[in-house]
């Protein structure tokens, strides 16, 4: 039986459809990452706007762990009554669903709406010796032991790092953390050499008189206004 995937943005983009949905009680929105993570922040912002259109209280339920499996397994096991929906990190969900023995599949959910489409970036510490993506790639090939923080094994940012490594032809060591916030903290503290994240995740960290991070490249065909003009483009 199919379950409902949360993108409470449907309350804003499809008001007539939402009017026909009349939950009988509070609506639980499962977020498979801890409070304060990038996914959690997006879900809370969206829920705040959706609350204007839904006559019941929207409650964010954080169920972090196992790179998202704990929360999303709970989602697909919930009754398909509209009282429990989920906010899904699509790249990670589909990657996990495709694994052998996964506790859920893409057929277990029904997408309601897309919240955003966002480009990934390659970033290093602001004081890193690597000033360009070419220098970073050259170092990975020469040293062969550079480390990159990720938001979890086979999660979205890990997938981006794997794509970069395979396309550029280098090897590295992926270090999984509990989410994007922890992943970026590891880079800021110098525990790893580089990372792949999303534009919005690093935007504030690359600005100001004393930026903490430096973006070397963006996974896109055009430049992002949130990033420095010198950022390279990765068309992979």
C-alpha positions as CSV (number, residue, x, y, z in Angstrom):
1,X,0.0,0.0,0.0
2,X,1.4,3.4,-1.0
3,X,2.2,6.0,1.7
4,X,2.3,9.7,1.4
5,X,5.5,11.7,1.0
6,X,5.5,15.0,2.7
7,X,6.1,18.1,0.8
8,X,3.7,20.3,2.7
9,X,4.4,22.9,0.1
10,X,1.4,21.4,-1.6
11,X,-0.6,23.7,0.7
12,X,0.9,26.7,-1.0
13,X,1.1,25.5,-4.6
14,X,-2.1,23.5,-4.9
15,X,-4.6,25.2,-2.5
16,X,-7.7,23.6,-4.1
17,X,-6.3,20.1,-3.7
18,X,-5.4,20.8,-0.1
19,X,-8.9,22.2,0.6
20,X,-10.2,18.7,-0.1
21,X,-7.7,17.2,2.5
22,X,-9.1,17.7,6.0
23,X,-6.9,15.9,8.5
24,X,-8.8,14.9,11.7
25,X,-5.9,15.6,14.0
26,X,-2.4,17.0,14.2
27,X,-0.2,16.2,11.1
28,X,3.2,14.6,11.9
29,X,5.9,15.4,9.4
30,X,8.7,12.9,9.7
31,X,12.2,14.3,9.1
32,X,14.9,11.6,9.0
33,X,17.6,13.9,10.2
34,X,18.3,15.6,13.5
35,X,17.0,19.0,14.5
36,X,19.2,21.8,13.1
37,X,20.3,19.9,10.0
38,X,19.8,21.4,6.5
39,X,16.9,19.1,5.8
40,X,15.3,19.8,9.1
41,X,15.6,23.6,8.6
42,X,13.9,23.3,5.2
43,X,11.1,21.2,6.6
44,X,10.4,23.7,9.4
45,X,10.4,26.7,7.1
46,X,8.0,24.9,4.8
47,X,5.8,23.8,7.6
48,X,5.5,27.3,8.9
49,X,4.1,28.5,5.6
50,X,1.9,25.4,5.1
51,X,0.4,26.0,8.5
52,X,-1.5,29.0,7.1
53,X,-3.5,26.6,4.9
54,X,-3.9,23.5,7.0
55,X,-6.5,23.7,9.8
56,X,-4.5,21.4,12.2
57,X,-1.2,21.7,13.9
58,X,1.9,20.5,11.9
59,X,4.4,18.8,14.1
60,X,8.0,18.1,12.9
61,X,9.1,14.6,14.2
62,X,12.9,14.1,13.9
63,X,13.9,10.5,13.6
64,X,17.6,10.6,12.7
65,X,19.9,7.7,12.2
66,X,21.2,5.1,9.7
67,X,21.6,7.8,7.0
68,X,17.8,8.3,6.9
69,X,16.6,4.7,7.0
70,X,15.1,5.0,10.5
71,X,12.8,7.9,9.7
72,X,11.8,6.8,6.2
73,X,11.1,3.2,7.4
74,X,8.7,4.7,10.0
75,X,7.1,6.8,7.2
76,X,6.4,3.9,4.9
77,X,5.0,1.9,7.8
78,X,2.6,4.6,8.8
79,X,-1.1,4.5,8.0
80,X,-1.9,6.2,4.6
81,X,-4.4,8.5,6.2
82,X,-2.8,11.9,5.7
83,X,-1.9,12.2,9.4
84,X,1.7,11.2,8.9
85,X,3.7,12.6,6.0
86,X,7.4,12.9,5.4
87,X,9.9,15.4,4.2
88,X,12.3,13.5,2.0
89,X,15.9,14.2,0.9
90,X,15.2,12.7,-2.6
91,X,18.8,11.8,-3.7
92,X,19.5,9.9,-0.4
93,X,16.0,8.2,-0.3
94,X,16.3,6.9,-3.8
95,X,19.9,5.7,-3.3
96,X,18.9,3.8,-0.1
97,X,15.7,2.4,-1.7
98,X,17.8,0.9,-4.5
99,X,20.0,-1.1,-2.2
100,X,19.6,-4.8,-1.8
101,X,17.4,-5.6,1.3
102,X,16.3,-2.0,1.7
103,X,13.3,-1.7,4.1
104,X,11.4,0.5,1.7
105,X,11.2,1.2,-2.1
106,X,10.3,4.2,-4.2
107,X,6.9,2.6,-4.7
108,X,6.1,2.9,-1.0
109,X,5.6,6.6,-1.2
110,X,3.5,9.1,-3.3
111,X,5.3,12.4,-4.0
112,X,3.1,15.4,-3.4
113,X,5.3,18.3,-4.4
114,X,9.0,19.3,-4.9
115,X,10.3,21.8,-2.4
116,X,13.4,22.9,-4.2
117,X,16.1,22.0,-6.7
118,X,19.6,22.9,-5.6
119,X,23.1,22.6,-7.0
120,X,25.9,21.0,-5.1
121,X,29.4,22.5,-4.5
122,X,32.9,21.4,-3.8
123,X,34.3,23.3,-0.8
124,X,37.5,23.6,1.3
125,X,38.5,25.6,4.4
126,X,39.1,29.2,3.7
127,X,42.8,28.7,4.6
128,X,43.2,25.6,2.5
129,X,46.2,25.4,0.3
130,X,43.9,24.5,-2.6
131,X,42.7,27.6,-4.3
132,X,41.1,26.0,-7.4
133,X,39.3,22.7,-8.3
134,X,42.3,21.9,-10.5
135,X,44.7,22.1,-7.5
136,X,42.4,19.9,-5.4
137,X,42.1,17.3,-8.1
138,X,45.9,17.3,-8.7
139,X,46.5,16.9,-4.9
140,X,44.1,13.9,-4.7
141,X,45.9,12.2,-7.5
142,X,49.3,12.9,-6.1
143,X,48.7,12.1,-2.5
144,X,45.8,9.6,-2.8
145,X,44.8,9.9,0.8
146,X,42.8,13.1,1.0
147,X,39.6,13.0,3.2
148,X,36.2,14.3,2.5
149,X,33.3,14.7,5.0
150,X,29.9,13.5,3.9
151,X,26.3,13.6,5.3
152,X,26.2,9.9,5.5
153,X,27.2,6.8,3.6
154,X,25.6,6.9,0.1
155,X,23.7,10.1,1.1
156,X,23.3,13.0,-1.3
157,X,26.6,14.7,-0.6
158,X,28.5,11.4,-0.6
159,X,27.0,10.8,-4.0
160,X,28.3,14.2,-5.2
161,X,31.8,13.4,-3.9
162,X,31.7,10.0,-5.7
163,X,30.6,11.7,-8.9
164,X,33.4,14.1,-8.7
165,X,36.0,11.4,-7.9
166,X,34.9,9.1,-10.7
167,X,34.7,11.9,-13.3
168,X,38.1,13.4,-12.3
169,X,39.7,10.0,-11.9
170,X,41.0,10.2,-8.3
171,X,40.6,8.2,-5.1
172,X,39.8,9.7,-1.7
173,X,38.5,8.6,1.8
174,X,34.9,9.4,2.5
175,X,34.2,10.2,6.2
176,X,30.4,9.9,7.0
177,X,28.9,12.3,9.6
178,X,25.4,12.5,11.0
179,X,24.2,15.2,8.6
180,X,25.2,18.3,6.7
181,X,25.7,20.4,9.7
182,X,28.2,18.0,11.2
183,X,29.8,17.4,7.9
184,X,30.5,21.1,7.4
185,X,31.7,21.4,11.0
186,X,34.3,18.7,10.4
187,X,35.6,20.7,7.4
188,X,35.7,23.9,9.4
189,X,37.6,22.2,12.2
190,X,40.2,20.8,9.8
191,X,39.2,17.1,10.2
192,X,39.0,16.6,6.5
193,X,40.4,18.2,3.3
194,X,37.3,19.0,1.3
195,X,33.6,18.3,1.1
196,X,30.6,18.4,-1.2
197,X,27.5,20.1,0.0
198,X,24.6,22.3,-1.3
199,X,24.8,26.0,-2.2
200,X,22.4,27.1,0.6
201,X,24.4,25.1,3.2
202,X,27.6,27.0,2.5
203,X,26.4,30.4,1.4
204,X,26.8,32.1,4.7
205,X,30.2,30.4,5.4
206,X,31.8,31.8,2.2
207,X,30.8,35.4,2.7
208,X,32.0,38.3,4.9
209,X,35.4,39.7,5.8
210,X,36.5,36.3,7.4
211,X,34.8,33.5,5.5
212,X,35.2,30.0,7.0
213,X,35.0,28.1,3.7
214,X,36.0,28.5,0.1
215,X,33.9,27.1,-2.8
216,X,36.1,25.7,-5.6
217,X,33.3,24.5,-7.9
218,X,29.6,24.2,-8.4
219,X,27.8,21.2,-10.0
220,X,26.0,23.3,-12.6
221,X,26.1,24.8,-16.1
222,X,25.8,28.3,-14.9
223,X,27.1,30.4,-12.0
224,X,25.1,30.8,-8.8
225,X,24.6,34.4,-7.5
226,X,25.2,33.2,-4.0
227,X,28.8,32.2,-4.8
228,X,32.0,34.2,-5.6
229,X,32.4,34.9,-9.3
230,X,35.6,32.9,-9.5
231,X,33.9,29.6,-8.7
232,X,34.4,27.0,-11.4
233,X,31.6,25.1,-13.1
234,X,31.4,21.3,-13.1
235,X,29.5,19.9,-16.0
236,X,29.7,16.2,-15.3
